[in-house]
């Protein structure tokens, strides 16, 4: 029996501080997830075996983080037809710009949904995974919508407080 979950793959354990933002968002929405280190270059056989096994066990979305060459998301996208979200990690001499281009520049027919570089992108990867799962799970969709409303209300309250200080 399979259970729906999101797989978070990192090219290195050094990516965990960035990807912690993804984990926090998935936890916030009570989305089951797994976190693994699999490299497209150093452990390609293990990466392929994990993707196949994860699909069989109910993985619905893969979130892949990598810096520098950043081929992990593209490699995973070539192994599955499940949605793949790529998170370019902000490291190396180009601070993630190379990872961004490597992640976003995929050939036609092998898409990778690419988010921003670094922690902001990792956070958005969690939200995007929740939105994808929300298409088939109304409770997840409702949770995402409620959080958006709450965030908007908080921002408007901050504006009111600022206006009071300015006047």
C-alpha positions, 0 to 999 in steps of 0.5 A: 500500500502506498502513501502520498509523500514528497521526496526531497533530494539533495546533492550533498548534506551541506544543502540541508541548511537551505532545504530546512525551509522546504521541510518546515513548510511541508511540516506546516501543511502536515505533508509527509516527506522524505529527505535523502542525499543522492548525487546525479554525478557521484551516486547516479545508480542510487539516485535512479533506484531511489526515484523508482522506489519512491514512485512505487511507494507513493511519491507525488512530487520530487524536490531536488536541491543542488549547487554548482553543476546542479544537475540533480533536478534535471536527472530526476526529471529524466527518470520520472513523469512526476512533477520535479521542483528544482532548488538552486543552492546559493554556493560556489563562486557564482552564488547559485547563478550557475545552479539556476541556469543548470536547473532551469535550462531543460530540454523540451519535454523534460520540465523542471519547475525552478524556484529562486536561488537559496532559502527563498526558493527552498521555501517556495518549493515547499509551497509549490509542492503543497499546491500541486498536492492540493489539486487532489487533496482539498484539505491541503488546498484549503490549508494553503489558501488559509495561510495566504489569507492569514499572511495578507491580513498580517501584512495589512495590519503592519501597514495600519500600524505603520500608517498610525506611526506616520500620522 
